[in-house]
Amino acid sequence: MKIFVAGAGGFIGQNLIKKLTQSTNHNIVALTRRKINFSAGKNIVGDILKSDKWKEELQSSDVVVNLCGNDIARKWPRSVKIELQNARLKTTEAIVRAMNSKQLLINASAVGYYGYSRDKTFDETSVSGKDYLALLAKDWELKALSAIEKKCRVVIMRLGVVLGNGGAIKNIVGQKFIGGRIGSGKQYFSWIHITDVLHFIKRAIDEDEFYGIYNICSPNPVCYDEFNASLGSILPRITTMKIPNMLLKMSVGEFAETLIQGQKVLPKRLQQLDFEFTFPYLKEALQDVLAKV
């Protein structure tokens, strides 16, 4: 099976191609902006929006995994918002336009689709939010779902915060904005271990019954106070210091609302499929991740 991975240079992408290349049955093509150490497949270096040299490889693939995107954990002046939109909307539009019929598209999205709430619980049937990230995720998904018109099977991953050796854990350990008490501490934090993300992608590739939208997050979301307690029990540090909301907003601008308000998201469709999580609980997930940092 030939699998084309766009955005393979990111945290999830690098872990994914490492897992996929463990199988001799797969021919992996990794599209990245910078050359990566990838000896078991083909690495195409380039920008989807500036080059066409990736199209032939995509069109001859059975599976397309689109992980293109960039860091949202920062301030969003107009120039950055355009960058965020291009990295998600325009790249996905270009990928779908290049696809042939009856291919499988697995496309990234985010639980930010639901917006913020301190008291609601969201699942795949919940409506989208109205804030910037929610509208961006909604538009992103619509671009991917348009591949259905080509009779492609489409799987959308609404990802929680992905924990692993890299990615969000760098901010957690480095105290960029996580690791102290944020807001009330009662707002929810929806997370997923990288192992379970990869397990989901592998099943979606292998099993035709996977289609449509899935929340890719643990069935046991925690509030920030619980998160900090678990983190503090593993990694000696001060986790009780309250980070003023104003300081957080000065640091990351609009993105601060994601942390202050939070969202409680459940993977209802995965639970209906009896999906077996390797790391369903936060403490065990953090123990595994921090042992590798």
N, C-alpha and C positions, 0 to 999 in steps of 0.2 A: 504494500500500500504506500502510495506517495503522499506525504503530508507537507504542506507549505505553511510555515509559521512566520507571520508578519509581526514585527515588533519583538523578534526573538532575542534582542540584546538586553531587554529589561529583566527585572527580577523574576517574574513568572516565566517569561520566555526562556531564559537560560536554564532554569530548572526543568522546564518542559522538554526541551530538546535533549537534555541529559537523560531524562527518563525514557523518551521515545527511542533514542539510539541504543538503548539496552536490548531492544528487540531487533533481531536480524531480518524481520519481516517488513520493516519500514524503510522507505527511502525518504530522508528528511532534507528539506530545503529551508534554510534559515535566512530571512531577510532582515538585515540590521543596518543601522546608520554608520556603525563603525565595525571594523573587522573583529571577529571574536575567535576564541580558541575552539574550533569546531572541526575535528578531524574525521568524524564519522558520517559526514554528510556534505552538502554544498552550502556555502555561505555567499549570499549575494549582498554586496554592500551598496547601499543607495537610498535615495528618498523616493517614496512612492509617488509623490506629487511632482517630482522633477525628472524622473527617469522611467523608461518603459522596459528596461532590461529584465525586470522581474515577471512580466506578464506571461511569457511563454511557459515558465516554470509553474506559475499558478494555474494556468489553463490545462496543464497536463497532470494536475494533482487530483487525487481523490478527495482530500480533506484540506480545507483552508482554516487555519486558526488565526484570528485577527486579535492581537494583543496591543495594537498601536495605541499610543496615548502618551501623556507626559505628566509630570508632577503637579498635583493640584494644591499641595500643602505649602502655599505661599500667597503673597498678595496678588490680586488680580486687576491691575490697571488694564485699560482697554487693549493695549498691545498683547498682554498675556492672555486675555480672554479670546482674542483672535487666534492666538497660538494654540490654546486649548481646543477651540472649535475645529481648527484645521487638522490637528492631530487625531481627532476622533471622527468628525463628520466627513471631511473631504477624503481622508484616507479610506474610510469604510465605503464611501460612494465609489471611489476608484476601484477598490477591490471587487465590489459587487458588479460593477460594470464589466470588469474583465472576466468574471466567472462564466463557466459553461453550465449547462443544465445538469441537474441531478448530482451536483457536488454537495458536500457537507460543509457548511460554514458554522464555525464555533466562534462567537464574537463576544468580546469583553463588554461589560457595562458595570454599573455600580449600584449599591443599595442607596446611594444618594438620590436615586430615582424617586424615592418616596418622600423626600423632603425631611423636615425636622419635626420631632414631637417628643415630649417628655412623658406622655401618658398613653399613647397609642401603640398597638402592636401591628406590624405590617407583615403581610405575606404576598404571594404572587398575584392575588386577586385585588390588592389594594390599589387605589388610584395614585397617580403621580403627584408630586409636590409642585409648588409654584415658584420656588427659589431658583437661582441661576443654575446650580448643579443638577437639580431635578429636571429642569427643562433641557439642559445639555444632554443628560442621560436619555431622556425621552426621544430627543431628535436622533441621537446616536443609534438607539435601538431601531427606530423606524428605517434608518438607512440600511441596517443589516437585514431587517425583516423583508425588505424589498427583494431580496434574493429568492424569496418564495415564488415570485412571479416567473422565475426561471426554472421552477420545479426543483429547487434545491431544498435540502433539509437544513433548517436553521436552528441553532441552539444559542440562546443568549444567557450569559453568566452575569447576574447581578452580584458582584463580588463585595463581601465585607472587607474589613482591613485584613490584609494577608500577612500572617506572621511566619517568619522563616529567617534563615541566616542571610540577612540583607533586607531590602525593602523597608517596610515600616519600622522594623525592629531597630534600625539605625537611629531613627528619631526617638524611639522609646529609651534606648540605652544612652543616647547622646543628649537627652533632655532638651531636644529642640523645642517641643511644646507639650510633650507627654511625660509623666513621671512625677508631677506634682498634682495637687487637687485642682481640678478644673470645674468652674461653675459650682453647682450645688453638690456635685459628686454622685447625684442620684440619676443622672441622665445615662442612657444605655449606650453600650459600645458593642457593635456587631462585628465579629471577627471570624477568621477561618485560618487553619494551619495550611501551609503550602502543600503538605502531603495530601490533604483532602481535596485541594484544588486539582492537583495532578490526577488523583484517582477519579474525580468527576470527568475530566477531559478524556481520560482513557476510556471510561465507560461510554461516554457520548460518542466516541469514535467507533467503538465496537458494537454498540447496541442501537438499532434503529428506533427503538421505542423512546429514545431521548429526543425530544424536539420542543421548541418553544422556549419559554422563559423560566429560569430557575434562580432562586436566591442561593448563592454559594456562600453560606455562612454557617457557623456552628448552631446547633439547636439549643444552645445554652448561652445566649448573650448575657453580658454582665454590665452592671453599672460601673462608673469610673472608680468609685470607692472600692468596689470588689476587685477591679483590675489592679489598682495600686496596691491593695493588700496582698494580692497574689504575687505581684512583681516584687514587693518589698520582702516577702517571705523567702524569695529565691535569691534576689540580688540585693545585698546590703546597701541601703541608700535611704535618704530622706524622701518619703513619698507622701507626707502629710502636709507639707507646705502648700498653701493655697496660692495659685497663680491668678493674680487679678485679671478680670475680664478685659480691662483696658489695656493691660500689657500684652495679652494674647492678641487682641485686635491690632495693636501697633505692630506686632510681629508678623502676623499672617493675614491681616485684613478680614475680608468677608468670610474666608475659610474658617475663622474662629467660631462662627455660628454652628458649624458642623460639630465642633467639640463641645461647645457650651450647651447646645440643645440636645444632641444625640438622637439616636433612633434605635428602636428595638425591632429587629427583623428576624423572622423565622423561616427556615427552609421547608415550607409545607410540602412542596412537590417532591423533594428528596425523601422526606419522611414517609410519604405515601408509597414511594418505591422501596422502602426499607433500605435506603442507602446507609452503608456502614461507615461511620466516621472513625478514622484512626485516632483522632484527637477531638472528642466531643466536649472536653472540659478544659477551661483556660489554664489552670495550674499545670497540668501535665503538658499542655502545648508549650507554655513558657519554659518549663524545665527542659524540654527537648530542644527548643530554639536556643536558649541561653547557654546550654552545654556545648553548642557548636560555634558560638561567637568568639 
